[in-house]
Amino acid sequence: MEDRRQAERLPAFCMGTCHVEGEPPDQWWECEIIDASTLGLGIELCHPDPVALLGMWQDGELQLSGGRRITVRLDLGPSCDMTVEGDVRHAASGPDGVVRAGIKFVGLTESQCSMIRVLQRRTVSSSGGILATMKSNV
């Protein structure tokens, strides 16, 4: 299979929250950042409708618009977070309602790009990912 990525994605395990365009302003989903590049993120989140992440429901029909805008707030450590925006380019559901989504950044600043590079280099020991975290919270 051909790798179509324009920039290498490296593991970048950290937690965050995300808001999906068109959902209530106070609806933020916990997410785990799985990998990152200077062009985008791979995240996992529990979302009830992974197909809807690729478009918006209007009059009972899914309108594919090249992906919905998503805002991701990355928790980079004590007193350190960063918020980025992007378009969902890929979404697939997995076990237990967890959705894996690929996000392409929109409007990333140079300082945000530098922080993404730091995130890529950061080594965090993590086992089980978001599934283990969410199951332990039930």
Backbone hydrogen bonds, N-H to C=O, Kabsch-Sander energy under -0.5 kcal/mol:
donor,donor_aa,acceptor,acceptor_aa,energy
4,R,2,E,-0.7
10,L,36,A,-2.5
12,A,34,I,-2.2
14,C,12,A,-0.7
14,C,33,I,-1.1
16,G,31,C,-2.3
17,T,73,R,-1.9
18,C,29,W,-2.5
19,H,71,T,-2.5
21,E,69,R,-3.0
23,E,20,V,-2.0
27,Q,24,P,-2.3
28,W,26,D,-1.1
29,W,18,C,-3.1
31,C,16,G,-2.6
32,E,44,E,-2.4
33,I,14,C,-3.1
34,I,32,E,-0.7
34,I,42,G,-3.0
35,D,42,G,-1.4
36,A,10,L,-2.4
37,S,40,G,-2.6
41,L,103,I,-1.7
42,G,35,D,-2.6
43,I,101,A,-2.7
44,E,32,E,-2.1
45,L,99,V,-2.1
46,C,30,E,-0.6
47,H,45,L,-0.8
47,H,97,G,-1.0
52,A,49,D,-0.6
53,L,49,D,-0.6
53,L,50,P,-0.9
54,L,51,V,-1.7
55,G,52,A,-1.1
56,M,63,Q,-1.8
58,Q,61,E,-3.0
61,E,58,Q,-1.7
63,Q,56,M,-2.8
63,Q,61,E,-0.6
64,L,62,L,-0.8
65,S,54,L,-0.9
67,G,54,L,-1.2
68,R,53,L,-1.9
70,I,86,G,-3.0
71,T,19,H,-2.7
72,V,70,I,-0.5
72,V,84,V,-2.9
73,R,17,T,-3.4
74,L,72,V,-0.7
74,L,82,M,-3.4
75,D,15,M,-2.5
76,L,74,L,-1.0
76,L,80,C,-1.8
77,G,80,C,-1.0
80,C,77,G,-2.2
82,M,74,L,-1.7
84,V,72,V,-2.6
86,G,70,I,-1.9
87,D,104,K,-2.5
88,V,68,R,-2.4
89,R,102,G,-3.2
90,H,102,G,-1.3
92,A,100,R,-2.1
94,G,98,V,-3.2
97,G,94,G,-1.0
98,V,95,P,-1.8
99,V,45,L,-3.8
100,R,92,A,-2.9
101,A,43,I,-2.7
101,A,99,V,-0.6
102,G,90,H,-2.5
103,I,41,L,-3.0
104,K,87,D,-2.7
105,F,39,L,-2.7
105,F,103,I,-0.6
106,V,85,E,-2.6
113,C,109,T,-2.4
114,S,110,E,-2.0
115,M,111,S,-2.0
116,I,112,Q,-2.2
117,R,113,C,-1.8
118,V,114,S,-1.8
119,L,115,M,-2.6
120,Q,116,I,-2.3
121,R,117,R,-1.5
122,R,118,V,-1.6
124,V,122,R,-0.6
126,S,124,V,-0.6
131,L,128,G,-0.6
132,A,128,G,-1.2
133,T,129,G,-1.7
134,M,130,I,-3.0
135,K,131,L,-2.5
136,S,132,A,-2.0
137,N,133,T,-0.9
138,V,135,K,-1.0
